[in-house]
């Protein structure tokens, strides 16, 4: 839970930067935001709607979690520069704010050393759990 609080704090700092123009995207129901195995370009802050995070097991989607407004998702691929570990699909019309690799890198670089290691550890744990669900 600590990494999510940290990411949300980072988000508030980025949001408070008056010079930064926030990129928003509106999504239709059933829109695929990203697919498992793709390269990550953005993380997302869900402003409205609902998003399903799934992994594929034997060709069938398995729901890992449901993202609700004000939650961040898709950050793992930006934190460790690995392919997406899951697929994200809008469960209803939704709006997201796009968070770039530069946004994440800037916050990681400005943070305490312990938090960098903590985020890396949690990233590994989440990837391992996702893999266990697929296997």
PyMOL commands that place a pseudoatom at each C-alpha (Angstrom):
pseudoatom trace, name=CA, resn=UNK, resi=1, chain=A, elem=C, hetatm=0, pos=[0.000, 0.000, 0.000]
pseudoatom trace, name=CA, resn=UNK, resi=2, chain=A, elem=C, hetatm=0, pos=[2.933, 2.368, 0.652]
pseudoatom trace, name=CA, resn=UNK, resi=3, chain=A, elem=C, hetatm=0, pos=[3.871, 2.574, -3.041]
pseudoatom trace, name=CA, resn=UNK, resi=4, chain=A, elem=C, hetatm=0, pos=[0.342, 3.552, -4.007]
pseudoatom trace, name=CA, resn=UNK, resi=5, chain=A, elem=C, hetatm=0, pos=[0.269, 6.323, -1.398]
pseudoatom trace, name=CA, resn=UNK, resi=6, chain=A, elem=C, hetatm=0, pos=[3.649, 7.483, -2.698]
pseudoatom trace, name=CA, resn=UNK, resi=7, chain=A, elem=C, hetatm=0, pos=[2.455, 7.438, -6.332]
pseudoatom trace, name=CA, resn=UNK, resi=8, chain=A, elem=C, hetatm=0, pos=[-0.686, 9.347, -5.370]
pseudoatom trace, name=CA, resn=UNK, resi=9, chain=A, elem=C, hetatm=0, pos=[1.465, 11.936, -3.541]
pseudoatom trace, name=CA, resn=UNK, resi=10, chain=A, elem=C, hetatm=0, pos=[3.644, 12.233, -6.632]
pseudoatom trace, name=CA, resn=UNK, resi=11, chain=A, elem=C, hetatm=0, pos=[0.518, 12.687, -8.698]
pseudoatom trace, name=CA, resn=UNK, resi=12, chain=A, elem=C, hetatm=0, pos=[-0.713, 15.524, -6.461]
pseudoatom trace, name=CA, resn=UNK, resi=13, chain=A, elem=C, hetatm=0, pos=[2.668, 17.243, -6.865]
pseudoatom trace, name=CA, resn=UNK, resi=14, chain=A, elem=C, hetatm=0, pos=[2.529, 16.892, -10.651]
pseudoatom trace, name=CA, resn=UNK, resi=15, chain=A, elem=C, hetatm=0, pos=[-1.081, 18.078, -10.709]
pseudoatom trace, name=CA, resn=UNK, resi=16, chain=A, elem=C, hetatm=0, pos=[-0.273, 21.171, -8.660]
pseudoatom trace, name=CA, resn=UNK, resi=17, chain=A, elem=C, hetatm=0, pos=[2.309, 22.266, -11.229]
pseudoatom trace, name=CA, resn=UNK, resi=18, chain=A, elem=C, hetatm=0, pos=[0.350, 25.059, -12.932]
pseudoatom trace, name=CA, resn=UNK, resi=19, chain=A, elem=C, hetatm=0, pos=[2.576, 24.983, -16.022]
pseudoatom trace, name=CA, resn=UNK, resi=20, chain=A, elem=C, hetatm=0, pos=[1.846, 21.314, -16.739]
pseudoatom trace, name=CA, resn=UNK, resi=21, chain=A, elem=C, hetatm=0, pos=[-0.967, 20.644, -19.166]
pseudoatom trace, name=CA, resn=UNK, resi=22, chain=A, elem=C, hetatm=0, pos=[-2.699, 17.441, -18.189]
pseudoatom trace, name=CA, resn=UNK, resi=23, chain=A, elem=C, hetatm=0, pos=[-3.458, 15.086, -21.018]
pseudoatom trace, name=CA, resn=UNK, resi=24, chain=A, elem=C, hetatm=0, pos=[-6.881, 13.539, -20.649]
pseudoatom trace, name=CA, resn=UNK, resi=25, chain=A, elem=C, hetatm=0, pos=[-8.407, 10.750, -22.632]
pseudoatom trace, name=CA, resn=UNK, resi=26, chain=A, elem=C, hetatm=0, pos=[-12.057, 9.722, -22.837]
pseudoatom trace, name=CA, resn=UNK, resi=27, chain=A, elem=C, hetatm=0, pos=[-12.717, 6.008, -23.233]
pseudoatom trace, name=CA, resn=UNK, resi=28, chain=A, elem=C, hetatm=0, pos=[-15.808, 4.172, -24.442]
pseudoatom trace, name=CA, resn=UNK, resi=29, chain=A, elem=C, hetatm=0, pos=[-17.132, 1.102, -22.657]
pseudoatom trace, name=CA, resn=UNK, resi=30, chain=A, elem=C, hetatm=0, pos=[-15.026, -1.969, -23.586]
pseudoatom trace, name=CA, resn=UNK, resi=31, chain=A, elem=C, hetatm=0, pos=[-12.134, 0.184, -24.902]
pseudoatom trace, name=CA, resn=UNK, resi=32, chain=A, elem=C, hetatm=0, pos=[-8.788, -1.590, -24.501]
pseudoatom trace, name=CA, resn=UNK, resi=33, chain=A, elem=C, hetatm=0, pos=[-6.407, 0.826, -22.787]
pseudoatom trace, name=CA, resn=UNK, resi=34, chain=A, elem=C, hetatm=0, pos=[-3.402, -1.483, -23.047]
pseudoatom trace, name=CA, resn=UNK, resi=35, chain=A, elem=C, hetatm=0, pos=[-2.741, -5.181, -23.581]
pseudoatom trace, name=CA, resn=UNK, resi=36, chain=A, elem=C, hetatm=0, pos=[-0.646, -7.656, -21.649]
pseudoatom trace, name=CA, resn=UNK, resi=37, chain=A, elem=C, hetatm=0, pos=[2.831, -7.877, -23.210]
pseudoatom trace, name=CA, resn=UNK, resi=38, chain=A, elem=C, hetatm=0, pos=[2.801, -4.399, -24.810]
pseudoatom trace, name=CA, resn=UNK, resi=39, chain=A, elem=C, hetatm=0, pos=[5.436, -1.782, -24.091]
pseudoatom trace, name=CA, resn=UNK, resi=40, chain=A, elem=C, hetatm=0, pos=[4.235, 0.781, -21.550]
pseudoatom trace, name=CA, resn=UNK, resi=41, chain=A, elem=C, hetatm=0, pos=[4.066, 4.382, -22.711]
pseudoatom trace, name=CA, resn=UNK, resi=42, chain=A, elem=C, hetatm=0, pos=[1.755, 5.839, -20.056]
pseudoatom trace, name=CA, resn=UNK, resi=43, chain=A, elem=C, hetatm=0, pos=[0.455, 5.185, -16.576]
pseudoatom trace, name=CA, resn=UNK, resi=44, chain=A, elem=C, hetatm=0, pos=[-3.087, 6.359, -15.932]
pseudoatom trace, name=CA, resn=UNK, resi=45, chain=A, elem=C, hetatm=0, pos=[-5.055, 8.133, -13.243]
pseudoatom trace, name=CA, resn=UNK, resi=46, chain=A, elem=C, hetatm=0, pos=[-8.720, 7.192, -13.502]
pseudoatom trace, name=CA, resn=UNK, resi=47, chain=A, elem=C, hetatm=0, pos=[-10.863, 10.319, -13.130]
pseudoatom trace, name=CA, resn=UNK, resi=48, chain=A, elem=C, hetatm=0, pos=[-14.235, 8.699, -13.810]
pseudoatom trace, name=CA, resn=UNK, resi=49, chain=A, elem=C, hetatm=0, pos=[-15.593, 5.297, -14.755]
pseudoatom trace, name=CA, resn=UNK, resi=50, chain=A, elem=C, hetatm=0, pos=[-14.290, 1.817, -14.002]
pseudoatom trace, name=CA, resn=UNK, resi=51, chain=A, elem=C, hetatm=0, pos=[-11.410, -0.219, -15.467]
pseudoatom trace, name=CA, resn=UNK, resi=52, chain=A, elem=C, hetatm=0, pos=[-10.857, -3.991, -15.334]
pseudoatom trace, name=CA, resn=UNK, resi=53, chain=A, elem=C, hetatm=0, pos=[-7.287, -5.274, -15.004]
pseudoatom trace, name=CA, resn=UNK, resi=54, chain=A, elem=C, hetatm=0, pos=[-7.023, -8.823, -16.352]
pseudoatom trace, name=CA, resn=UNK, resi=55, chain=A, elem=C, hetatm=0, pos=[-4.420, -11.427, -17.238]
pseudoatom trace, name=CA, resn=UNK, resi=56, chain=A, elem=C, hetatm=0, pos=[-4.822, -14.263, -19.709]
pseudoatom trace, name=CA, resn=UNK, resi=57, chain=A, elem=C, hetatm=0, pos=[-4.871, -17.833, -18.453]
pseudoatom trace, name=CA, resn=UNK, resi=58, chain=A, elem=C, hetatm=0, pos=[-5.385, -20.586, -21.017]
pseudoatom trace, name=CA, resn=UNK, resi=59, chain=A, elem=C, hetatm=0, pos=[-6.625, -17.954, -23.442]
pseudoatom trace, name=CA, resn=UNK, resi=60, chain=A, elem=C, hetatm=0, pos=[-9.318, -16.671, -21.059]
pseudoatom trace, name=CA, resn=UNK, resi=61, chain=A, elem=C, hetatm=0, pos=[-9.235, -13.365, -19.166]
pseudoatom trace, name=CA, resn=UNK, resi=62, chain=A, elem=C, hetatm=0, pos=[-8.918, -13.570, -15.372]
pseudoatom trace, name=CA, resn=UNK, resi=63, chain=A, elem=C, hetatm=0, pos=[-9.897, -10.452, -13.421]
pseudoatom trace, name=CA, resn=UNK, resi=64, chain=A, elem=C, hetatm=0, pos=[-7.105, -9.279, -11.107]
pseudoatom trace, name=CA, resn=UNK, resi=65, chain=A, elem=C, hetatm=0, pos=[-8.743, -6.091, -9.876]
pseudoatom trace, name=CA, resn=UNK, resi=66, chain=A, elem=C, hetatm=0, pos=[-11.142, -3.302, -10.703]
pseudoatom trace, name=CA, resn=UNK, resi=67, chain=A, elem=C, hetatm=0, pos=[-9.781, 0.244, -10.815]
pseudoatom trace, name=CA, resn=UNK, resi=68, chain=A, elem=C, hetatm=0, pos=[-12.034, 2.975, -9.437]
pseudoatom trace, name=CA, resn=UNK, resi=69, chain=A, elem=C, hetatm=0, pos=[-11.811, 6.786, -9.716]
pseudoatom trace, name=CA, resn=UNK, resi=70, chain=A, elem=C, hetatm=0, pos=[-8.677, 8.401, -8.266]
pseudoatom trace, name=CA, resn=UNK, resi=71, chain=A, elem=C, hetatm=0, pos=[-6.660, 5.190, -8.544]
pseudoatom trace, name=CA, resn=UNK, resi=72, chain=A, elem=C, hetatm=0, pos=[-3.505, 4.892, -10.634]
pseudoatom trace, name=CA, resn=UNK, resi=73, chain=A, elem=C, hetatm=0, pos=[-2.884, 1.907, -12.912]
pseudoatom trace, name=CA, resn=UNK, resi=74, chain=A, elem=C, hetatm=0, pos=[-0.398, 0.888, -15.584]
pseudoatom trace, name=CA, resn=UNK, resi=75, chain=A, elem=C, hetatm=0, pos=[2.545, 2.186, -13.576]
pseudoatom trace, name=CA, resn=UNK, resi=76, chain=A, elem=C, hetatm=0, pos=[4.523, -1.071, -13.395]
pseudoatom trace, name=CA, resn=UNK, resi=77, chain=A, elem=C, hetatm=0, pos=[5.651, -0.959, -17.013]
pseudoatom trace, name=CA, resn=UNK, resi=78, chain=A, elem=C, hetatm=0, pos=[6.985, 2.568, -16.502]
pseudoatom trace, name=CA, resn=UNK, resi=79, chain=A, elem=C, hetatm=0, pos=[8.696, 1.854, -13.200]
pseudoatom trace, name=CA, resn=UNK, resi=80, chain=A, elem=C, hetatm=0, pos=[10.684, -1.188, -14.342]
pseudoatom trace, name=CA, resn=UNK, resi=81, chain=A, elem=C, hetatm=0, pos=[10.560, -0.717, -18.142]
pseudoatom trace, name=CA, resn=UNK, resi=82, chain=A, elem=C, hetatm=0, pos=[9.097, -4.197, -18.662]
pseudoatom trace, name=CA, resn=UNK, resi=83, chain=A, elem=C, hetatm=0, pos=[6.199, -5.240, -20.893]
pseudoatom trace, name=CA, resn=UNK, resi=84, chain=A, elem=C, hetatm=0, pos=[2.687, -4.788, -19.525]
pseudoatom trace, name=CA, resn=UNK, resi=85, chain=A, elem=C, hetatm=0, pos=[1.873, -7.544, -17.038]
pseudoatom trace, name=CA, resn=UNK, resi=86, chain=A, elem=C, hetatm=0, pos=[-1.888, -7.291, -17.613]
pseudoatom trace, name=CA, resn=UNK, resi=87, chain=A, elem=C, hetatm=0, pos=[-4.605, -5.905, -19.871]
pseudoatom trace, name=CA, resn=UNK, resi=88, chain=A, elem=C, hetatm=0, pos=[-6.725, -2.867, -18.943]
pseudoatom trace, name=CA, resn=UNK, resi=89, chain=A, elem=C, hetatm=0, pos=[-10.257, -2.480, -20.335]
pseudoatom trace, name=CA, resn=UNK, resi=90, chain=A, elem=C, hetatm=0, pos=[-12.808, 0.251, -19.621]
pseudoatom trace, name=CA, resn=UNK, resi=91, chain=A, elem=C, hetatm=0, pos=[-15.835, -1.384, -17.983]
pseudoatom trace, name=CA, resn=UNK, resi=92, chain=A, elem=C, hetatm=0, pos=[-17.950, 1.717, -18.633]
pseudoatom trace, name=CA, resn=UNK, resi=93, chain=A, elem=C, hetatm=0, pos=[-17.389, 5.109, -20.256]
pseudoatom trace, name=CA, resn=UNK, resi=94, chain=A, elem=C, hetatm=0, pos=[-14.311, 6.473, -18.458]
pseudoatom trace, name=CA, resn=UNK, resi=95, chain=A, elem=C, hetatm=0, pos=[-11.875, 9.357, -18.362]
pseudoatom trace, name=CA, resn=UNK, resi=96, chain=A, elem=C, hetatm=0, pos=[-8.173, 9.005, -17.574]
pseudoatom trace, name=CA, resn=UNK, resi=97, chain=A, elem=C, hetatm=0, pos=[-5.260, 11.372, -17.144]
pseudoatom trace, name=CA, resn=UNK, resi=98, chain=A, elem=C, hetatm=0, pos=[-2.074, 10.192, -18.851]
pseudoatom trace, name=CA, resn=UNK, resi=99, chain=A, elem=C, hetatm=0, pos=[1.135, 10.031, -16.806]
pseudoatom trace, name=CA, resn=UNK, resi=100, chain=A, elem=C, hetatm=0, pos=[4.352, 9.843, -18.823]
pseudoatom trace, name=CA, resn=UNK, resi=101, chain=A, elem=C, hetatm=0, pos=[7.618, 8.007, -18.241]
pseudoatom trace, name=CA, resn=UNK, resi=102, chain=A, elem=C, hetatm=0, pos=[9.260, 11.405, -17.600]
pseudoatom trace, name=CA, resn=UNK, resi=103, chain=A, elem=C, hetatm=0, pos=[6.680, 12.154, -14.883]
pseudoatom trace, name=CA, resn=UNK, resi=104, chain=A, elem=C, hetatm=0, pos=[7.453, 8.868, -13.117]
pseudoatom trace, name=CA, resn=UNK, resi=105, chain=A, elem=C, hetatm=0, pos=[11.236, 9.184, -13.564]
pseudoatom trace, name=CA, resn=UNK, resi=106, chain=A, elem=C, hetatm=0, pos=[11.240, 12.741, -12.230]
pseudoatom trace, name=CA, resn=UNK, resi=107, chain=A, elem=C, hetatm=0, pos=[9.353, 11.680, -9.108]
pseudoatom trace, name=CA, resn=UNK, resi=108, chain=A, elem=C, hetatm=0, pos=[11.554, 8.614, -8.543]
pseudoatom trace, name=CA, resn=UNK, resi=109, chain=A, elem=C, hetatm=0, pos=[14.715, 10.703, -8.889]
pseudoatom trace, name=CA, resn=UNK, resi=110, chain=A, elem=C, hetatm=0, pos=[13.476, 13.337, -6.454]
pseudoatom trace, name=CA, resn=UNK, resi=111, chain=A, elem=C, hetatm=0, pos=[12.407, 10.772, -3.845]
pseudoatom trace, name=CA, resn=UNK, resi=112, chain=A, elem=C, hetatm=0, pos=[14.269, 9.154, -1.005]
pseudoatom trace, name=CA, resn=UNK, resi=113, chain=A, elem=C, hetatm=0, pos=[16.518, 6.194, -1.823]
pseudoatom trace, name=CA, resn=UNK, resi=114, chain=A, elem=C, hetatm=0, pos=[14.477, 3.867, 0.401]
pseudoatom trace, name=CA, resn=UNK, resi=115, chain=A, elem=C, hetatm=0, pos=[11.298, 4.640, -1.559]
pseudoatom trace, name=CA, resn=UNK, resi=116, chain=A, elem=C, hetatm=0, pos=[13.013, 3.790, -4.859]
pseudoatom trace, name=CA, resn=UNK, resi=117, chain=A, elem=C, hetatm=0, pos=[13.905, 0.351, -3.514]
pseudoatom trace, name=CA, resn=UNK, resi=118, chain=A, elem=C, hetatm=0, pos=[10.465, -0.095, -1.959]
pseudoatom trace, name=CA, resn=UNK, resi=119, chain=A, elem=C, hetatm=0, pos=[8.744, 0.680, -5.254]
pseudoatom trace, name=CA, resn=UNK, resi=120, chain=A, elem=C, hetatm=0, pos=[11.080, -1.730, -7.096]
pseudoatom trace, name=CA, resn=UNK, resi=121, chain=A, elem=C, hetatm=0, pos=[10.347, -4.453, -4.521]
pseudoatom trace, name=CA, resn=UNK, resi=122, chain=A, elem=C, hetatm=0, pos=[6.577, -3.977, -4.778]
pseudoatom trace, name=CA, resn=UNK, resi=123, chain=A, elem=C, hetatm=0, pos=[6.802, -3.960, -8.562]
pseudoatom trace, name=CA, resn=UNK, resi=124, chain=A, elem=C, hetatm=0, pos=[8.560, -7.344, -8.487]
pseudoatom trace, name=CA, resn=UNK, resi=125, chain=A, elem=C, hetatm=0, pos=[5.957, -8.731, -6.068]
pseudoatom trace, name=CA, resn=UNK, resi=126, chain=A, elem=C, hetatm=0, pos=[3.034, -7.592, -8.221]
pseudoatom trace, name=CA, resn=UNK, resi=127, chain=A, elem=C, hetatm=0, pos=[4.609, -9.055, -11.363]
pseudoatom trace, name=CA, resn=UNK, resi=128, chain=A, elem=C, hetatm=0, pos=[5.209, -12.345, -9.531]
pseudoatom trace, name=CA, resn=UNK, resi=129, chain=A, elem=C, hetatm=0, pos=[1.589, -12.489, -8.332]
pseudoatom trace, name=CA, resn=UNK, resi=130, chain=A, elem=C, hetatm=0, pos=[0.302, -11.737, -11.836]
pseudoatom trace, name=CA, resn=UNK, resi=131, chain=A, elem=C, hetatm=0, pos=[2.470, -14.532, -13.221]
pseudoatom trace, name=CA, resn=UNK, resi=132, chain=A, elem=C, hetatm=0, pos=[1.128, -16.977, -10.613]
pseudoatom trace, name=CA, resn=UNK, resi=133, chain=A, elem=C, hetatm=0, pos=[-2.452, -16.200, -11.673]
pseudoatom trace, name=CA, resn=UNK, resi=134, chain=A, elem=C, hetatm=0, pos=[-1.544, -16.855, -15.331]
pseudoatom trace, name=CA, resn=UNK, resi=135, chain=A, elem=C, hetatm=0, pos=[0.238, -20.138, -14.494]
for i in range(1, 135): cmd.bond("trace and resi %d" % i, "trace and resi %d" % (i + 1))
show_as sticks, trace
zoom trace
